[in-house]
Amino acid sequence: MPKSARLKLNLKAVSARERAGAIKGLNIALLHLLGESQKLVPLEESILSDSGTPSVDEGGLRGAVSYDTPY
């Protein structure tokens, strides 16, 4: 006896969750990069190290780690 199945696929929801996952993954990667870069930052007074910040461009799925204190 043949059996059948129906699949209802909501591509908008899949696409939205895929993008949210990519943004979350990018944030995790940038936090890791920040931690690794802080191993190389000079530690005279830790002011420079404390100014490290990850930033994400969610529209372009790009990110950067920057330090906002003159050294």
DSSP file (Angstrom, degrees, kcal/mol; ACC not computed):
  #  RESIDUE AA STRUCTURE BP1 BP2  ACC     N-H-->O    O-->H-N    N-H-->O    O-->H-N    TCO  KAPPA ALPHA  PHI   PSI    X-CA   Y-CA   Z-CA
    1    1 A M              0   0    0      0, 0.0     2,-0.1     0, 0.0     0, 0.0   0.000 360.0 360.0 360.0 120.1    0.0    0.0    0.0
    2    2 A P        -     0   0    0      0, 0.0     2,-0.3     0, 0.0     0, 0.0  -0.383 360.0-154.4 -69.9 144.9    1.7    3.3   -1.1
    3    3 A K        -     0   0    0     -2,-0.1     2,-0.3     2,-0.0     0, 0.0  -0.866   6.1-159.8-116.8 153.2    2.0    6.1    1.5
    4    4 A S        -     0   0    0     -2,-0.3     2,-0.3     2,-0.0     0, 0.0  -0.915   3.9-165.1-131.4 159.7    2.2    9.8    1.0
    5    5 A A        -     0   0    0     -2,-0.3     2,-0.4     2,-0.0    -2,-0.0  -0.979  10.1-143.8-141.2 152.3    3.5   12.7    2.9
    6    6 A R        -     0   0    0     -2,-0.3     2,-0.5     2,-0.0    -2,-0.0  -0.951   8.6-160.9-119.6 140.8    3.1   16.4    2.6
    7    7 A L        -     0   0    0     -2,-0.4     2,-0.7     2,-0.0    -2,-0.0  -0.983   2.3-164.5-122.3 124.1    5.7   19.0    3.4
    8    8 A K        -     0   0    0     -2,-0.5     2,-0.5     2,-0.0    -2,-0.0  -0.930  13.7-168.8-109.1 110.5    4.8   22.6    4.1
    9    9 A L        -     0   0    0     -2,-0.7     2,-1.0     4,-0.0     3,-0.1  -0.881  14.0-159.1-108.0 121.6    8.0   24.7    3.9
   10   10 A N     >  -     0   0    0     -2,-0.5     4,-1.9     1,-0.2     3,-0.2  -0.803  11.3-177.9 -98.5  92.6    8.0   28.3    5.0
   11   11 A L  H  > S+     0   0    0     -2,-1.0     4,-2.6     1,-0.2     5,-0.2   0.797  78.1  58.5 -66.6 -30.2   11.0   29.7    3.2
   12   12 A K  H  > S+     0   0    0      2,-0.2     4,-2.3     1,-0.2    -1,-0.2   0.931 108.7  45.2 -63.8 -43.9   10.7   33.2    4.7
   13   13 A A  H  > S+     0   0    0     -3,-0.2     4,-2.3     2,-0.2    -2,-0.2   0.894 113.4  50.1 -66.5 -39.9   11.0   31.7    8.2
   14   14 A V  H  X S+     0   0    0     -4,-1.9     4,-2.3     2,-0.2    -2,-0.2   0.934 112.1  47.5 -63.3 -45.6   13.9   29.5    7.1
   15   15 A S  H  X S+     0   0    0     -4,-2.6     4,-2.2     1,-0.2    -2,-0.2   0.897 111.8  50.0 -63.4 -41.5   15.7   32.5    5.6
   16   16 A A  H  X S+     0   0    0     -4,-2.3     4,-2.3     1,-0.2    -1,-0.2   0.906 112.9  45.9 -65.2 -41.8   15.1   34.7    8.6
   17   17 A R  H  X S+     0   0    0     -4,-2.3     4,-2.2     2,-0.2    -1,-0.2   0.858 110.5  54.2 -70.0 -34.1   16.5   32.0   11.0
   18   18 A E  H  X S+     0   0    0     -4,-2.3     4,-2.0    -5,-0.2    -2,-0.2   0.926 110.8  45.8 -63.9 -44.2   19.5   31.4    8.7
   19   19 A R  H  X S+     0   0    0     -4,-2.2     4,-2.4     2,-0.2    -2,-0.2   0.913 111.3  52.0 -65.6 -43.2   20.3   35.1    8.8
   20   20 A A  H  X S+     0   0    0     -4,-2.3     4,-2.3     1,-0.2    -1,-0.2   0.892 109.9  50.1 -60.9 -39.2   19.9   35.3   12.6
   21   21 A G  H  X S+     0   0    0     -4,-2.2     4,-2.6     2,-0.2    -1,-0.2   0.879 109.0  51.3 -66.1 -38.1   22.2   32.4   12.9
   22   22 A A  H  X S+     0   0    0     -4,-2.0     4,-2.2     2,-0.2    -2,-0.2   0.900 111.2  47.9 -65.4 -40.5   24.8   34.0   10.7
   23   23 A I  H  X S+     0   0    0     -4,-2.4     4,-2.2     2,-0.2    -2,-0.2   0.913 112.5  48.7 -66.0 -43.1   24.7   37.2   12.8
   24   24 A K  H  X S+     0   0    0     -4,-2.3     4,-2.2     1,-0.2    -2,-0.2   0.920 111.9  49.2 -63.1 -43.4   25.0   35.2   16.0
   25   25 A G  H  X S+     0   0    0     -4,-2.6     4,-2.5     1,-0.2    -2,-0.2   0.883 109.4  52.2 -62.9 -39.0   27.9   33.3   14.6
   26   26 A L  H  X S+     0   0    0     -4,-2.2     4,-2.4     2,-0.2    -1,-0.2   0.906 108.8  50.5 -64.3 -41.5   29.6   36.5   13.5
   27   27 A N  H  X S+     0   0    0     -4,-2.2     4,-2.1     2,-0.2    -2,-0.2   0.913 111.1  48.3 -61.3 -43.4   29.2   37.9   17.0
   28   28 A I  H  X S+     0   0    0     -4,-2.2     4,-2.0     1,-0.2    -2,-0.2   0.917 111.7  49.9 -63.7 -43.3   30.8   34.8   18.6
   29   29 A A  H  X S+     0   0    0     -4,-2.5     4,-2.5     1,-0.2    -2,-0.2   0.894 110.5  50.0 -63.0 -40.4   33.7   34.9   16.1
   30   30 A L  H  X S+     0   0    0     -4,-2.4     4,-2.6     2,-0.2    -1,-0.2   0.871 108.1  52.5 -68.5 -36.2   34.3   38.5   16.9
   31   31 A L  H  X S+     0   0    0     -4,-2.1     4,-2.1     2,-0.2    -1,-0.2   0.895 111.0  48.1 -64.8 -38.2   34.3   37.9   20.6
   32   32 A H  H  X S+     0   0    0     -4,-2.0     4,-2.4     2,-0.2    -2,-0.2   0.928 111.4  49.9 -65.2 -44.5   36.9   35.2   20.1
   33   33 A L  H  X S+     0   0    0     -4,-2.5     4,-2.7     1,-0.2    -2,-0.2   0.892 109.0  52.6 -61.4 -40.0   39.0   37.5   17.9
   34   34 A L  H  X S+     0   0    0     -4,-2.6     4,-2.0     2,-0.2    -1,-0.2   0.930 109.6  49.1 -59.9 -46.0   38.8   40.2   20.5
   35   35 A G  H  X S+     0   0    0     -4,-2.1     4,-0.5     1,-0.2    -2,-0.2   0.900 113.6  45.8 -61.6 -41.6   40.1   37.7   23.1
   36   36 A E  H >< S+     0   0    0     -4,-2.4     3,-0.8     1,-0.2     4,-0.3   0.884 111.9  51.3 -69.3 -38.6   42.9   36.6   20.9
   37   37 A S  H >X S+     0   0    0     -4,-2.7     3,-1.5     1,-0.2     4,-0.6   0.828 101.3  62.2 -69.7 -29.7   43.9   40.2   20.0
   38   38 A Q  H 3< S+     0   0    0     -4,-2.0     3,-0.2     1,-0.3    -1,-0.2   0.709  91.4  66.7 -69.9 -17.3   44.0   41.2   23.6
   39   39 A K  T << S+     0   0    0     -3,-0.8    -1,-0.3    -4,-0.5    -2,-0.2   0.728 106.5  42.3 -69.3 -20.5   46.8   38.7   24.1
   40   40 A L  T <4 S+     0   0    0     -3,-1.5    -2,-0.2    -4,-0.3    -1,-0.2   0.500  88.4 108.1-103.9  -7.1   48.9   40.9   21.9
   41   41 A V  S  < S-     0   0    0     -4,-0.6     8,-0.0    -3,-0.2    -3,-0.0  -0.529  79.3-107.8 -74.6 133.9   47.9   44.3   23.3
   42   42 A P        -     0   0    0      0, 0.0     7,-0.3     0, 0.0     3,-0.2  -0.350  27.3-152.7 -59.2 141.8   50.6   46.1   25.3
   43   43 A L        +     0   0    0      1,-0.2    -2,-0.0     2,-0.1    -3,-0.0  -0.181  49.5 127.4-115.6  40.1   49.7   46.1   29.0
   44   44 A E  S    S-     0   0    0      1,-0.2    -1,-0.2     2,-0.0     0, 0.0   0.960 101.6 -10.8 -61.3 -50.5   51.3   49.1   30.6
   45   45 A E  S    S-     0   0    0     -3,-0.2    -1,-0.2     0, 0.0    -2,-0.1   0.374  87.4-122.9-129.3   1.2   48.1   50.4   32.1
   46   46 A S  S  > S+     0   0    0     -4,-0.2     4,-1.9     1,-0.1     5,-0.1   0.503  79.0 118.6  64.4   9.1   45.5   48.2   30.5
   47   47 A I  H  > S+     0   0    0      2,-0.2     4,-0.8     1,-0.2    -1,-0.1   0.932  76.8  46.1 -66.4 -44.1   43.6   51.3   29.2
   48   48 A L  H >4 S+     0   0    0      1,-0.2     3,-1.0     2,-0.2     4,-0.3   0.931 111.8  50.9 -63.5 -46.0   44.2   50.1   25.6
   49   49 A S  H >4 S+     0   0    0     -7,-0.3     3,-1.2     1,-0.3    -1,-0.2   0.879 107.3  54.2 -59.5 -39.4   43.1   46.6   26.4
   50   50 A D  H 3< S+     0   0    0     -4,-1.9    -1,-0.3     1,-0.2    -2,-0.2   0.684 100.5  61.6 -69.7 -17.5   39.9   47.8   28.0
   51   51 A S  T << S+     0   0    0     -3,-1.0    17,-0.7    -4,-0.8    -1,-0.2   0.463  73.4 122.0 -91.1   0.4   38.9   49.8   25.0
   52   52 A G  E <   +A   67   0A   0     -3,-1.2    15,-0.2    -4,-0.3   -18,-0.0  -0.416  37.6 176.0 -66.3 134.6   38.7   46.8   22.6
   53   53 A T  E     -A   66   0A   0     13,-2.7    13,-2.4    -2,-0.1     2,-0.3  -0.994  25.9-142.2-143.5 131.5   35.2   46.4   21.1
   54   54 A P  E     -A   65   0A   0      0, 0.0     2,-0.4     0, 0.0    11,-0.2  -0.740  22.7-170.3 -86.1 143.1   33.7   44.1   18.5
   55   55 A S  E     -A   64   0A   0      9,-2.8     9,-2.2    -2,-0.3     2,-0.4  -0.998   5.8-156.3-136.1 142.5   31.2   45.7   16.1
   56   56 A V  E     -A   63   0A   0     -2,-0.4     2,-0.9     7,-0.2     7,-0.2  -0.950  13.6-152.6-122.5 132.9   28.9   44.0   13.6
   57   57 A D  E  >> -A   62   0A   0      5,-3.7     5,-1.6    -2,-0.4     4,-1.1  -0.871  17.3-173.0 -97.3  97.4   27.4   45.3   10.4
   58   58 A E  T  45S+     0   0    0     -2,-0.9    -1,-0.2     1,-0.2     5,-0.0   0.816  78.6  57.3 -65.7 -31.0   24.3   43.1   10.3
   59   59 A G  T  45S+     0   0    0      1,-0.2    -1,-0.2    -3,-0.1    -2,-0.0   0.899 120.3  27.5 -66.5 -40.6   23.2   44.3    6.9
   60   60 A G  T  45S-     0   0    0     -3,-0.3    -1,-0.2     2,-0.1    -2,-0.2   0.406 103.0-125.1-101.0   1.2   26.4   43.3    5.2
   61   61 A L  T  <5 +     0   0    0     -4,-1.1     2,-0.3     1,-0.2    -3,-0.2   0.934  67.0 130.9  49.4  52.2   27.3   40.5    7.6
   62   62 A R  E   < -A   57   0A   0     -5,-1.6    -5,-3.7     2,-0.0     2,-0.3  -0.916  32.8-177.8-127.8 156.7   30.7   42.0    8.3
   63   63 A G  E     -A   56   0A   0     -2,-0.3     2,-0.3    -7,-0.2    -7,-0.2  -0.967   8.2-167.8-150.7 166.9   32.5   42.7   11.5
   64   64 A A  E     -A   55   0A   0     -9,-2.2    -9,-2.8    -2,-0.3     2,-0.5  -0.986  18.7-136.3-152.2 156.6   35.6   44.2   13.0
   65   65 A V  E     +A   54   0A   0     -2,-0.3     2,-0.3   -11,-0.2   -13,-0.1  -0.983  33.8 176.3-114.2 128.8   37.5   44.4   16.3
   66   66 A S  E     -A   53   0A   0    -13,-2.4   -13,-2.7    -2,-0.5     2,-0.4  -0.926  27.2-141.3-133.7 158.6   38.8   47.9   17.1
   67   67 A Y  E     -A   52   0A   0     -2,-0.3   -15,-0.2   -15,-0.2   -18,-0.1  -0.980  10.2-163.5-119.1 131.3   40.6   49.7   20.0
   68   68 A D        +     0   0    0    -17,-0.7   -16,-0.1    -2,-0.4   -20,-0.0  -0.184  57.9  85.1-113.4  38.8   39.5   53.2   20.7
   69   69 A T  S    S-     0   0    0    -21,-0.1     2,-0.1   -20,-0.0   -18,-0.0  -0.997  76.5-116.4-139.1 133.0   42.3   54.6   22.8
   70   70 A P              0   0    0      0, 0.0    -2,-0.1     0, 0.0   -22,-0.0  -0.391 360.0 360.0 -65.3 145.9   45.5   56.2   21.6
   71   71 A Y              0   0    0     -2,-0.1   -23,-0.0   -24,-0.0   -24,-0.0   0.351 360.0 360.0-120.1 360.0   48.7   54.3   22.6
